[in-house]
Structures are given as structure tokens and as C-alpha cells.
Amino acid sequence: MVFDESRARDDEIWQAVLGEIELSVSPGSFITWFKNTRLLRNGDETIVIGVNNIFSKQQLELKYDKLIRDTLEKNNIVPKKLEYKIHSTVSPKKTSAKESDEPVILDQIEQPKNGTTAPSVAHTYRQGLNEKYIFETFVVGGGNELAFAACQAVADHPGTKYNPLFVYGGVGIGKTHIIQAVGNEILRRDATKKVVYITSEQFVQEFIDAVRYRKASEFANHYRTADVLIIDDIQFISTKEKTQEEFFHTFNALQQANKQIILSSDQPPHTIATLEDRLKSRLSMGMTVDMQAPDFETRCAILKNKSQQHGLELDHDVAEYIANFPQTNVRELEGLLNQLIAFCEMRNITPSLAVAQGLLGARTRPKHITAKSVIEKTARYFSLSIDEITSAKRDKDIVVPRQIAMYLLRSELHLSFPKITRELGRKDHTTAMHSVEKIEHEINYDPDLKQCVSEIKERLYA
């Protein structure tokens, strides 16, 4: 019994840590490197994190070790030693026969030219629907009620009402929840339906593997025989010419067969840069719905709803206190809530306003940020010196960090373009204007750039 309670407590702690990490990395990175990890050992001096393969182990050790240590520290865990161990129980759950439409049969797999075994395209990139994303747990407010109504209509009449359905909005406001809720509701009503959910990053990776291992027909068959196809963050295929072409043909095949297509993005179709015009036209032909950030009342309702899922009733004053944080992102709110719940469970106390203020109060104190600190943090992030980033050099590995610094000076400090120009040692303020516009534009469809900017901001406000 003691072991079970300890195991459950460790799981709660790690879920709180993962909740915060999810806010700091791209969705693709989180799914690939963090989603299937587990806290195996929580000792006084050593923390052991279980991963499911050597690639995850290497990536966490080389790239994400500091992020994990910092997040553990936020949850009052400061290990002297942090280890990553390959552990079989961390592997993703196997899908049932109903969930897996293409079982891997080794003796049927084609061999690539180099003689190594070619995996089936139906591998771990396919995450499937998350059963926790249902209509009943989605909190409806002024910013998302139209999207909620549209998704319910699609669940009632898949393939005939609002096809395609295109939902767009900022990060962490519930797009993934609501589009997966449609798939889960359709399956609840008819378990024989083939509902395929995937992120665009995973779609791209599967397409690459299909080409590499000569599995194009298997790939096409999987997606073109779906009754409902749900793709998250579709904007990420905008820079992939061949993937766009494959998606175009998949889209046409499904639409001709009156099958439902549901897509999400961080922006409407017509503003997705480098997306082919023929795709923009098709993505806009159904219903396009804008999801807005939740208002104060909705944030309170979300917090109370999330706390109930943890088995506790959150006092209204605690919910209001957390909802008042300057956040417009549901994931950030949930991260704060998870941190509070984990803190209270470890100490066997009830979440109260006083506890929340003591634990989270430091976050409400704004950090004084200067132009100098923005430039220093940006330079340090890219392993550059201040002299290099403010120099006249035009090397790409210096120009891009300089442009990001200009963007941050504008977005975080609201400096004028002439002021930005002087801070970075330039002469013509149109250089700053161009740099800011370029980053503003590219951040919408370049996930790596978006992650860089997010990580630098995190360091600025840490």
C-alpha cells in the first residue's frame, strides 16, 4: 500500500512537470520526446526518468536536461543527480484490433535498397484519439462557443455538415480538445467508423517514411479510406511541397466520397504562408471558425473543471486568483493548477488561497527587462558574444539571432524602430522594420523558429 501511494504521488509530480514542459516546447517535440516518459525513481539525491528508447534518452540528455531540471526545481525537487533510463513499461500502449487498421507483419514488409528491414508505415507516429478529449469536459465560453456548436453539428452529420471544418486560433486555447472531441463522439455513436487523427508533423514524417521505404500505396490507403480525417496544426505542411501535393490528393479523395475532414491551425487558411493556392481554396470552402482566448469567467470555469478531474473541488477564490494571472493560454493555466495540486498532495494539505499565493505569488511580480538583457539573452542563446550580434557582420548564424533580438525588443519592450536600430548598432531603421516583419511572418509557420523565440522569452522572464 505504501508503494502504491508513493508510485501515485510520483506520477502526479511527473504529470505536473510534464504540464509545464508542454508549455515550453513545440507540440511535436513534446509528443516525440516527453509524452511517454515516466518518473521511475524519486530519491533524496537521484531522480531517474524512464524513456522508451535510446533516441529519447540521448535527446533528453543533450537538449532538454536543463529544462527538466529547472521544471523539477519549480516543483520543489532539486536532485543532485538526474538519470535517464530506457524502461520497457514506458512504451506507448498497444492499440486494440479496433484501433489498428494495419497490423505490422514482418514477413510482408518490403526491403529497402540498403538491405535493412523497412518498418511498416503504421508505426508509433500514429498517436490516435485521446479518450479524455470529449464534449462533456470542454468548457464553453464567449471565445469558443461557435467552434463548439460547429463541432457538435459535424459530429451529428459527419461528411455533410461543414466539410471541411477548419478551426484556428492561438496556442493552448483548446483546438486539439475540440477537434478530437468530434472524433470521439462519432466513434461513441458508431464504433465501426474509421476515425484517423494525426498532427501535421506526424503526417509529414509518415509521408517521408512512405517514400523512403516504398510504402506510398499503404500510406495513401490508410488516409484515403478514413471516414473522418482529423489533422492538427495543418500550417506545418506549408513548407513541404511534396507533402502538400499528397495531402491535396487525399483531401480530394475524401471529399469526393463525402468523408469528413477536420483541420486545426494557428491562423486561417488564406494567411498561411507558402501554402499552395489550390489548398487554400479547398481549406476555405467549408466552415472556418476562429477560436479566441478564454475570458476571465471561462478561465475560472476551466480551472474548476480541471480540478474536478483531479478529484478535488477548487474554491472559487483560488480559481479567481489563478485566472487573474496574465495568461491567455489554457495550458499555462493548467500548468499553474497542476503545480498547486502537486504541491498540496506532497504535503497532504488542501489547496487554499493562502497556499496558492505563497506558491505562485512570485509569478505575479513583473520582472524588469531592459534592451540590454534582451540582447544578452538572445546572444547567449545562440552562443554569440554581444560584440558579434551588434556587429556589421552578415553571416546567417549572426543575422537571424540579430533579427530575433530586434523582434523581441519590439514585442516585449515596444521600442521604436529607430531605438531598436541604435541598440543593435545599425544605422538605418528600415533594417529593424524589415527584421521584425520577417520574424513576425516566419514564426507562424516555422516551428523551430517559434520554439527558439519561446525559449528566449522563458529565459527573459525566468
Beta strands, then each sheet from edge to edge (+ up, - down):
strand 1: 38-42
strand 2: 46-51
strand 3: 81-86
strand 4: 165-169
strand 5: 195-199
strand 6: 228-232
strand 7: 260-265
strand 8: 287-291
sheet 1: 1+ 2- 3-
sheet 2: 5+ 6+ 7+ 4+ 8+
end
